[in-house]
């Protein structure tokens, strides 16, 4: 039995995700999204009240898959915690090596909306980034690191810094360098704990 074709809302979200990530949110029109989704603008506006609503939905749908990717990159506990944290950065570098990689969709959207602090997509982006930091904090805390909140924040800064440097220089090596720094920080925290 074949799966039913995606509904109009799903097609709109898929089209917007592709176009927004590829070109940015400001350079993509609602017309372009409707055309790619093979729907009318009326149908698009039936499902999303505005382009801002669509941008927010685009980021919302990226939240859980991105968190799952980070968790998958961390991998199994057969390696030391510093190695596992460094692996997150190694996998980020591998992902950034793909020719269609355009950086972190959350950071790019936040940057495009820098002059709109109340935009719902900025709030979604900030919430996502906080979830990554909280996830790191939980892992560090579970490994007995007392300074887990501070260390998680440092690693989160390294992740976002790696995103920015890779995008700026078109060089995935920046993620590997950030991974070495993260590994060093985690190793030092574990030594302090002992």
Residue frames relative to the residue before (quaternion, step in Angstrom):
aa qw qx qy qz dx dy dz
X 1.0000 0.0000 0.0000 0.0000 0.00 0.00 0.00
X 0.3346 -0.7531 0.5326 0.1929 3.59 -0.86 0.91
X 0.5416 -0.6165 0.4660 0.3308 3.51 -1.17 0.62
X 0.5354 -0.6142 0.4536 0.3609 3.58 -1.06 0.63
X 0.5723 -0.5873 0.4230 0.3855 3.59 -1.08 0.56
X 0.5889 -0.5832 0.4061 0.3849 3.60 -1.07 0.60
X 0.4742 -0.6690 0.4868 0.3008 3.54 -1.05 0.73
X 0.7267 -0.4538 0.2893 0.4270 3.55 -1.29 0.32
X 0.6461 0.5240 -0.3352 0.4423 3.61 0.90 -0.85
X 0.6647 0.4974 -0.3034 0.4676 3.58 0.92 -0.88
X 0.6449 0.5118 -0.3259 0.4647 3.59 0.99 -0.78
X 0.6364 0.5225 -0.3247 0.4654 3.58 1.02 -0.78
X 0.6626 0.4956 -0.3040 0.4721 3.59 0.93 -0.89
X 0.6537 0.5063 -0.3173 0.4644 3.58 0.95 -0.83
X 0.6595 0.4995 -0.3051 0.4716 3.58 0.94 -0.86
X 0.6713 0.4885 -0.3074 0.4651 3.59 0.89 -0.88
X 0.6263 0.5345 -0.3442 0.4511 3.61 0.97 -0.79
X 0.6638 0.5002 -0.3037 0.4657 3.56 0.90 -0.91
X 0.7375 0.4405 -0.2415 0.4515 3.59 0.72 -1.07
X 0.6551 0.5032 -0.3249 0.4605 3.60 0.90 -0.84
X 0.6796 0.4778 -0.3051 0.4656 3.59 0.90 -0.86
X 0.6820 0.5031 -0.2886 0.4456 3.57 0.95 -0.85
X 0.8411 0.2231 -0.0501 0.4901 3.57 0.81 -1.06
X 0.5367 -0.5889 0.4361 0.4184 3.61 1.16 -0.42
X 0.5802 -0.6394 0.3835 0.3278 3.54 -1.11 0.61
X 0.6730 0.5125 -0.3140 0.4311 3.60 0.97 -0.73
X 0.7100 0.4706 -0.2756 0.4455 3.59 1.01 -0.71
X 0.6616 0.4758 -0.3085 0.4906 3.60 1.24 -0.17
X 0.2863 -0.7708 0.5507 0.1437 3.53 -0.81 1.06
X 0.6266 -0.5056 0.4335 0.4046 3.52 -1.31 0.31
X 0.5978 0.5673 -0.3549 0.4413 3.59 1.07 -0.71
X 0.6661 0.5041 -0.3050 0.4573 3.59 0.91 -0.91
X 0.6478 0.5077 -0.3171 0.4713 3.58 1.00 -0.80
X 0.6514 0.5099 -0.3166 0.4642 3.60 0.91 -0.89
X 0.6508 0.5169 -0.3167 0.4571 3.57 0.95 -0.84
X 0.6825 0.4759 -0.2977 0.4681 3.59 0.84 -0.92
X 0.6963 0.4640 -0.2659 0.4787 3.60 1.04 -0.78
X 0.3303 -0.7663 0.4747 0.2801 3.56 1.34 -0.26
X 0.5189 0.5591 -0.4564 0.4582 3.52 0.86 1.14
X 0.5269 -0.5927 0.4863 0.3669 3.54 -1.25 0.21
X 0.6247 -0.5130 0.4110 0.4215 3.57 -1.25 0.31
X 0.5974 0.5656 -0.3629 0.4376 3.57 1.05 -0.71
X 0.6551 0.4976 -0.3086 0.4775 3.59 0.98 -0.85
X 0.6279 0.5339 -0.3364 0.4555 3.57 0.97 -0.83
X 0.7187 0.4376 -0.2524 0.4777 3.58 0.87 -0.95
X 0.5323 0.5826 -0.4165 0.4514 3.58 1.23 -0.20
X 0.7418 0.4098 -0.2083 0.4882 3.57 0.99 -0.89
X 0.7835 0.1456 -0.0628 0.6008 3.58 1.13 -0.66
X 0.4394 -0.7492 0.4328 0.2413 3.57 -0.60 1.14
X 0.7980 0.0006 0.0303 0.6019 3.59 1.19 -0.53
X 0.6491 -0.4713 0.3953 0.4476 3.55 -1.28 0.09
X 0.6061 0.5558 -0.3543 0.4451 3.59 1.04 -0.72
X 0.6308 0.5244 -0.3158 0.4768 3.59 1.04 -0.83
X 0.6623 0.5030 -0.2952 0.4703 3.58 1.00 -0.83
X 0.6273 0.5237 -0.3320 0.4711 3.59 1.00 -0.80
X 0.6495 0.5087 -0.3129 0.4705 3.59 0.96 -0.84
X 0.6560 0.5016 -0.3094 0.4716 3.60 0.97 -0.82
X 0.5962 0.5686 -0.3445 0.4501 3.58 1.08 -0.76
X 0.7114 0.4323 -0.2712 0.4831 3.59 0.82 -0.93
X 0.6130 0.5641 -0.3528 0.4261 3.59 1.00 -0.77
X 0.6935 0.4786 -0.2916 0.4528 3.57 0.92 -0.84
X 0.6320 0.5262 -0.3327 0.4615 3.62 1.22 -0.32
X 0.5014 0.7094 -0.4049 0.2853 3.59 1.18 -0.53
X 0.7641 0.3889 -0.2266 0.4621 3.60 0.44 -1.15
X 0.6460 0.5005 -0.3529 0.4557 3.66 0.87 -0.71
X 0.6538 0.5036 -0.3257 0.4614 3.61 0.99 -0.74
X 0.6453 0.5040 -0.3226 0.4748 3.58 0.97 -0.80
X 0.6401 0.5175 -0.3184 0.4702 3.58 1.02 -0.79
X 0.6213 0.5354 -0.3427 0.4581 3.60 1.03 -0.74
X 0.6498 0.5046 -0.3220 0.4686 3.60 0.90 -0.87
X 0.6582 0.5044 -0.3143 0.4622 3.59 0.91 -0.89
X 0.6530 0.5074 -0.3089 0.4699 3.57 1.00 -0.77
X 0.6454 0.5239 -0.3130 0.4593 3.55 1.02 -0.79
X 0.5996 0.5655 -0.3610 0.4363 3.58 1.08 -0.69
X 0.2569 -0.8320 0.4588 0.1769 3.54 1.13 -0.68
X 0.7311 -0.4316 0.3307 0.4121 3.47 -1.44 -0.06
X 0.5768 -0.6277 0.4229 0.3073 3.50 -1.29 0.41
X 0.4045 0.7192 -0.4812 0.2959 3.60 1.13 0.51
X 0.6696 0.4043 -0.2922 0.5503 3.58 1.33 0.00
X 0.6103 -0.5314 0.4205 0.4102 3.55 -1.26 0.27
X 0.6541 -0.5227 0.3742 0.3987 3.56 -1.21 0.46
X 0.6534 0.4972 -0.3485 0.4521 3.67 0.82 -0.76
X 0.6419 0.5135 -0.3249 0.4677 3.61 1.02 -0.77
X 0.6524 0.5235 -0.3132 0.4497 3.56 0.95 -0.88
X 0.6519 0.4977 -0.3165 0.4767 3.59 0.95 -0.85
X 0.6498 0.5081 -0.3210 0.4654 3.60 0.94 -0.82
X 0.6100 0.5690 -0.3462 0.4292 3.59 1.07 -0.72
X 0.5661 0.5790 -0.3870 0.4411 3.60 1.08 -0.62
X 0.6949 0.4676 -0.2657 0.4773 3.57 0.91 -0.92
X 0.6140 0.5410 -0.3432 0.4611 3.58 1.06 -0.73
X 0.6763 0.4775 -0.2867 0.4821 3.57 0.94 -0.88
X 0.5968 0.5445 -0.3544 0.4710 3.57 1.11 -0.64
X 0.6447 0.5132 -0.3118 0.4731 3.58 0.99 -0.84
X 0.6384 0.5190 -0.3253 0.4661 3.60 0.99 -0.80
X 0.6492 0.5112 -0.3097 0.4704 3.57 0.97 -0.86
X 0.6789 0.4993 -0.2841 0.4572 3.57 0.96 -0.89
X 0.5861 0.5852 -0.3675 0.4231 3.60 1.22 -0.27
X 0.5328 0.6282 -0.4073 0.3944 3.58 1.24 -0.29
X 0.5347 -0.6691 0.4036 0.3218 3.63 -0.84 0.87
X 0.6941 0.4610 -0.2896 0.4711 3.63 1.13 -0.45
X 0.4407 0.6993 -0.4609 0.3229 3.59 1.26 0.03
X 0.0679 -0.8179 0.5713 -0.0058 3.57 -0.85 1.01
X 0.6922 -0.4569 0.2834 0.4814 3.57 1.19 0.37
X 0.6826 -0.4453 0.3768 0.4403 3.52 -1.32 -0.28
X 0.4219 -0.7273 0.4870 0.2365 3.57 -0.60 1.14
X 0.6240 0.5370 -0.3406 0.4540 3.59 1.07 -0.67
X 0.6968 0.4639 -0.2819 0.4688 3.58 0.81 -0.98
X 0.6456 0.5204 -0.3288 0.4520 3.58 0.94 -0.83
X 0.6619 0.4938 -0.3121 0.4698 3.59 0.95 -0.82
X 0.6354 0.5204 -0.3295 0.4657 3.58 0.94 -0.86
X 0.6583 0.5070 -0.3097 0.4622 3.59 0.95 -0.86
X 0.6628 0.5020 -0.3127 0.4592 3.59 0.95 -0.80
X 0.7461 0.3610 -0.1970 0.5236 3.56 1.17 -0.59
X 0.2187 0.8314 -0.4895 0.1463 3.58 1.23 0.44
X 0.7185 0.4273 -0.2537 0.4867 3.59 1.06 -0.67
X 0.6860 0.4129 -0.2827 0.5281 3.60 1.27 0.23
X 0.1087 -0.8619 0.4902 0.0707 3.61 0.52 1.13
X 0.7078 0.4579 -0.2742 0.4627 3.61 1.10 -0.50
X 0.3967 0.7324 -0.4760 0.2822 3.59 1.26 0.02
X 0.5259 -0.6650 0.4194 0.3246 3.62 -0.82 0.90
X 0.6279 0.5379 -0.3489 0.4412 3.62 1.03 -0.64
X 0.6100 0.5316 -0.3589 0.4652 3.61 1.07 -0.62
X 0.6478 0.5100 -0.3164 0.4692 3.57 0.99 -0.81
X 0.6398 0.5133 -0.3195 0.4744 3.58 1.00 -0.82
X 0.6498 0.5193 -0.3101 0.4602 3.58 0.96 -0.86
X 0.6666 0.4951 -0.2975 0.4712 3.57 0.93 -0.92
X 0.6370 0.5241 -0.3216 0.4649 3.58 1.01 -0.81
X 0.6371 0.5238 -0.3259 0.4621 3.57 0.98 -0.84
X 0.6644 0.5029 -0.3063 0.4603 3.58 0.86 -0.95
X 0.6427 0.5078 -0.3229 0.4741 3.59 1.03 -0.73
X 0.6139 0.5410 -0.3473 0.4581 3.61 1.08 -0.68
X 0.6255 0.5214 -0.3382 0.4717 3.59 0.99 -0.78
X 0.6618 0.5062 -0.2988 0.4654 3.57 0.92 -0.93
X 0.6566 0.5056 -0.3055 0.4690 3.60 0.96 -0.87
X 0.6163 0.5413 -0.3302 0.4670 3.58 1.05 -0.82
X 0.6566 0.4966 -0.3047 0.4789 3.59 0.92 -0.89
X 0.6441 0.5329 -0.3180 0.4471 3.57 0.92 -0.91
X 0.6517 0.5186 -0.3144 0.4555 3.58 0.96 -0.86
X 0.6460 0.5116 -0.3154 0.4706 3.59 0.99 -0.83
X 0.6751 0.4937 -0.2884 0.4661 3.57 0.88 -0.95
X 0.6513 0.5131 -0.3074 0.4669 3.57 0.97 -0.88
X 0.6494 0.5234 -0.3121 0.4548 3.59 0.99 -0.85
X 0.6978 0.4269 -0.2587 0.5137 3.57 1.22 -0.44
X 0.6204 -0.6269 0.3085 0.3562 3.55 1.23 0.52
X 0.4535 0.6763 -0.4685 0.3428 3.60 1.17 0.36
X 0.3818 -0.7640 0.4788 0.2031 3.56 -0.46 1.25
X 0.7317 0.4012 -0.2241 0.5034 3.59 1.00 -0.81
X 0.1334 0.8509 -0.4979 0.1016 3.57 1.13 0.68
X 0.6602 0.5098 -0.3496 0.4267 3.68 0.80 -0.80
X 0.6844 0.4803 -0.2817 0.4707 3.57 0.90 -0.95
X 0.6704 0.4938 -0.2966 0.4676 3.58 0.92 -0.89
X 0.6227 0.5304 -0.3404 0.4637 3.60 1.00 -0.75
X 0.6472 0.5099 -0.3163 0.4701 3.56 1.00 -0.81
X 0.6367 0.5245 -0.3263 0.4615 3.60 0.98 -0.78
X 0.6733 0.4811 -0.2971 0.4764 3.60 0.93 -0.88
X 0.6186 0.5361 -0.3419 0.4615 3.59 1.05 -0.74
X 0.6339 0.5113 -0.3235 0.4817 3.58 1.03 -0.76
X 0.6376 0.5154 -0.3261 0.4707 3.60 1.01 -0.75
X 0.6310 0.5261 -0.3344 0.4618 3.60 1.00 -0.77
X 0.7182 0.4357 -0.2630 0.4745 3.57 0.76 -1.02
X 0.6106 0.5332 -0.3453 0.4728 3.57 1.11 -0.61
X 0.6285 0.5206 -0.3315 0.4733 3.58 1.04 -0.75
X 0.6154 0.5376 -0.3430 0.4633 3.59 0.98 -0.82
X 0.6949 0.4849 -0.2783 0.4523 3.56 0.81 -1.02
X 0.6877 0.4819 -0.2925 0.4576 3.61 0.85 -0.92
X 0.6449 0.5126 -0.3303 0.4607 3.60 0.98 -0.77
X 0.6582 0.4987 -0.3040 0.4750 3.56 1.01 -0.81
X 0.6570 0.5228 -0.2999 0.4530 3.57 0.99 -0.86
X 0.8184 0.2889 -0.1055 0.4854 3.56 0.78 -1.07
X 0.3239 -0.7551 0.4960 0.2810 3.60 1.29 -0.15
X 0.5566 0.5864 -0.3773 0.4517 3.53 1.00 0.91
X 0.3190 -0.7779 0.5136 0.1715 3.62 -0.38 1.22
X 0.4866 0.6826 -0.4237 0.3432 3.58 1.23 -0.29
X 0.5716 0.5991 -0.3844 0.4081 3.58 1.15 -0.51
X 0.6280 0.5164 -0.3460 0.4683 3.61 1.06 -0.63
X 0.6386 0.5177 -0.3309 0.4633 3.58 1.00 -0.76
X 0.6379 0.5181 -0.3178 0.4730 3.58 1.02 -0.81
X 0.6489 0.4985 -0.3114 0.4832 3.58 0.98 -0.83
X 0.6195 0.5524 -0.3329 0.4475 3.58 1.09 -0.70
X 0.6245 0.5213 -0.3308 0.4782 3.57 1.06 -0.74
X 0.6454 0.5135 -0.3137 0.4704 3.58 1.00 -0.83
X 0.6549 0.5077 -0.3124 0.4645 3.59 0.95 -0.89
X 0.6357 0.5263 -0.3242 0.4625 3.57 0.96 -0.87
X 0.6442 0.5264 -0.3109 0.4596 3.59 0.96 -0.87
X 0.6606 0.5092 -0.3008 0.4624 3.58 0.95 -0.90
X 0.6806 0.4789 -0.2936 0.4703 3.58 0.90 -0.92
X 0.6191 0.5376 -0.3399 0.4606 3.60 0.99 -0.80
X 0.6627 0.5031 -0.3006 0.4662 3.60 0.91 -0.93
X 0.6539 0.5087 -0.3171 0.4617 3.59 0.97 -0.80
X 0.6494 0.5025 -0.3167 0.4748 3.59 1.03 -0.72
X 0.6213 0.5249 -0.3399 0.4722 3.61 1.05 -0.69
X 0.6392 0.5267 -0.3160 0.4628 3.58 0.99 -0.84
X 0.6438 0.5437 -0.3059 0.4431 3.55 1.08 -0.83
X 0.6623 0.5610 -0.3008 0.3952 3.57 1.02 -0.86
